Amino acid sequence: MAKLLIVDDHEVLAASLAFVLDGVEEEAAHLEDVLARARAIDEAVAAMGLADLFVTTLSTEELNGAGKPAPDVYLEVCRRIGVDPRSSVAVEDAHNGILSARAAGLRVVAIPPHFNPPPASTLALADVVLDSLDDLTTDLVAGLLDLA
């Protein structure tokens, strides 16, 4: 079964998404989560009515200071859910997030904010750069993993 990992890392809304997909099944994916702040994770997920969709949560605060751009948060979540980072995709909006996901060995989809995008040199590290979260599709992610 496909696994879908969501990372909250959007500075403007504090709710942007990053997806990590591993597997080939076309059916419903399991959602996993890495959110930016440990104390707010469960409350935010519950407030959005999504608690049943999340199998695990992790904050960089739980990693003893190993925040982005260190790869630790991605590596730990992949370990927890049994996903090989090299067969995973992260969707990121920020400079440090892109660096973190790339350092962990994930494929990277960048969706930079229009008001303050990461430098071009950082965006060049992404496998694909999208204009909007609306442009992110399961077909695009599967294509990055050669699953299409």
C-alpha positions in Angstrom: 0.0 0.0 0.0 1.2 3.5 -0.8 2.3 5.6 2.2 1.9 9.4 2.1 3.9 11.5 4.5 2.8 15.1 5.2 5.2 17.7 6.7 3.9 21.0 8.0 6.5 23.6 7.2 4.8 26.7 5.8 5.9 30.0 7.4 2.9 32.0 6.3 0.0 29.7 7.3 2.1 27.4 9.5 0.3 24.7 7.6 1.9 24.0 4.2 2.3 20.4 3.2 5.2 18.2 2.2 4.4 14.8 0.9 6.5 11.6 0.9 5.1 8.8 -1.1 6.5 5.3 -1.1 4.8 2.3 -2.8 2.8 1.7 -5.9 -0.8 0.9 -4.8 -3.4 3.2 -6.3 -5.8 2.9 -3.4 -6.1 5.3 -0.5 -2.7 6.3 1.1 -1.8 6.4 4.7 -1.0 9.8 6.0 2.0 10.4 8.1 3.1 13.7 9.5 6.1 15.8 10.5 4.9 19.2 11.9 7.0 22.1 12.9 6.1 22.4 16.6 5.8 19.4 18.9 3.3 20.8 21.3 0.9 22.0 18.6 1.0 18.9 16.4 -1.8 16.8 17.9 -4.0 19.8 18.7 -3.7 21.2 15.1 -4.4 17.8 13.5 -7.4 17.3 15.8 -8.7 20.8 15.2 -8.6 20.1 11.4 -10.5 16.9 12.0 -7.6 14.8 10.6 -6.4 12.9 13.6 -7.5 9.5 12.2 -5.4 10.1 9.1 -2.1 10.5 10.9 -0.1 7.5 12.0 2.9 9.4 13.5 4.0 12.9 14.2 7.4 14.3 14.8 8.8 17.8 15.5 12.4 18.8 15.1 12.1 19.9 18.7 12.0 16.2 19.6 15.3 15.6 17.9 17.4 17.5 20.4 18.2 20.5 18.3 18.7 18.7 15.0 16.4 20.9 13.0 16.4 21.6 9.3 18.5 21.8 7.2 19.8 18.7 9.0 18.2 15.6 7.5 17.3 14.1 10.8 13.6 14.8 10.8 13.1 13.2 7.4 15.3 10.2 8.3 13.5 9.6 11.6 10.0 9.7 10.1 11.1 7.4 7.3 12.5 5.0 9.8 9.4 5.1 12.0 7.1 4.3 9.1 9.5 1.8 7.4 10.0 3.9 4.2 13.3 4.1 2.4 14.1 7.8 2.0 15.5 7.1 -1.5 12.1 6.0 -2.6 10.3 8.9 -1.1 9.3 12.4 -2.2 9.2 15.5 0.0 7.3 18.7 -0.9 8.9 21.7 0.6 8.5 25.5 0.5 11.6 26.7 2.4 15.3 26.9 1.8 16.1 24.8 4.9 13.4 22.3 4.2 14.7 21.7 0.6 18.2 21.2 1.9 17.0 18.9 4.7 15.0 16.7 2.3 17.7 16.5 -0.3 20.3 15.7 2.4 18.1 12.8 3.6 18.1 11.4 0.1 14.5 12.1 -0.8 13.2 13.4 -4.1 12.1 17.0 -3.7 9.2 19.0 -5.0 9.6 22.7 -4.2 6.6 25.0 -3.9 8.2 28.3 -3.0 6.2 31.1 -1.5 5.8 34.0 -4.0 6.6 36.7 -1.5 10.0 35.3 -0.4 11.2 32.3 -2.4 14.4 30.4 -1.6 17.4 31.3 -3.7 17.6 29.9 -7.3 20.6 27.8 -6.2 18.4 26.1 -3.6 15.4 25.6 -6.0 17.9 24.0 -8.4 18.3 21.2 -5.9 14.6 20.3 -6.3 13.5 17.6 -8.7 10.6 19.8 -9.7 9.4 23.3 -8.8 5.7 24.0 -8.8 3.9 27.3 -8.7 1.1 26.2 -6.3 0.1 23.3 -4.1 -2.8 22.9 -6.6 -0.2 21.7 -9.1 0.8 18.7 -6.9 -0.7 15.5 -8.1 -0.3 11.9 -7.3 0.7 11.3 -10.9 3.5 13.8 -10.5 4.8 12.2 -7.3 4.5 8.7 -8.8 6.4 9.9 -11.9 9.3 11.1 -9.7 9.5 7.7 -8.2 9.1 6.0 -11.7 5.8 4.5 -10.6 3.7 5.9 -13.4 
